Amino acid sequence: MPSSEKPSVFAAGYLIFRRADALEFLLMEHQDRWDLPKGHVDHGESILHAAKRELWEETGISDSQIWTDPEFVFTSQYWVSKRKTPSQKALKQTTIYLGFGPPSLQIVCTEHIGYRWWAWNPPHRIQAQAIDPLLDQVAQHFERNPDVFAKFCS
C-alpha cells in the first residue's frame, strides 16, 4: 500500500483467459498502452458487479460466458492524477478478478482501438505498474493451484 491514506478512486475489472491453441489472456489496446477491461465502480455498486459490468461494456463478454475463479482476487493501489485537476493526486484501488472463457469468445471493442490475445508464457513484461504484478500473481496462483491451471490447459 503506498500510504496509510484511504483510496478515493475505485476501479474493477477482469483478466480473461481462454484456451485456443494455447492458453491466452486478453488485453485491450489504448492509443499508447495495453490494459485490462476495467473501469470505475459506480456509487452503491459492488466491486464484483462493477467488474462484470465493465467487462460487458468494454468487450461484449457477458458473465454467463465465463467462469470466475473464486480463489483469486488481485487488489492494487497507486496514485493517479485527478481528471479535472491533473496537478492533484488521488489514491486509486483496483480490484481484478480472474475469468476463464471458451475459445470462441467474441470481442466487441467499444472503448478501445483494439484487443489482443497474449500467449501465456510467464514472466510477462507488458506494463510495470498494473499488468506485470497481476500476471506475476496469476502465475503464482496457477503454481499453487495446478488443478485450476490444468482444467484449462489440458
C-alpha positions, 0 to 999 in steps of 0.5 A: 500500500503506498500510504496509510491514506484511504483510496478515493478512486475505485476501479474493477475489472477482469483478466480473461483467459481462454484456451485456443491453441494455447492458453491466452489472456486478453488485453485491450489496446489504448492509443499508447498502452495495453490494459485490462477491461476495467473501469470505475465502480459506480456509487452503491455498486459492488466491486464484483458487479462493477467488474462484470459490468465493465467487462460487458461494456468494454468487450461484449463478454457477458458473465454467463460466458465465463467462469470466475475463479473464486480463489483469486482476487488481485487488489492494487493501489497507486496514485493517479492524477485527478481528471479535472485537476491533473496537478492533484493526486488521488489514491486509486484501488483496483480490484481484478478478478480472474475469468476463464472463457471458451475459445470462441469468445467474441470481442466487441471493442467499444472503448478501445482501438483494439484487443489482443490475445497474449500467449501465456508464457510467464514472466510477462513484461507488458506494463510495470505498474498494473499488468506485470504484478497481476500476471506475476500473481496469476502465475503464482496462483496457477503454481499453487493451484495446478488443478485450476491451471490444468482444467484449462490447459489440458 
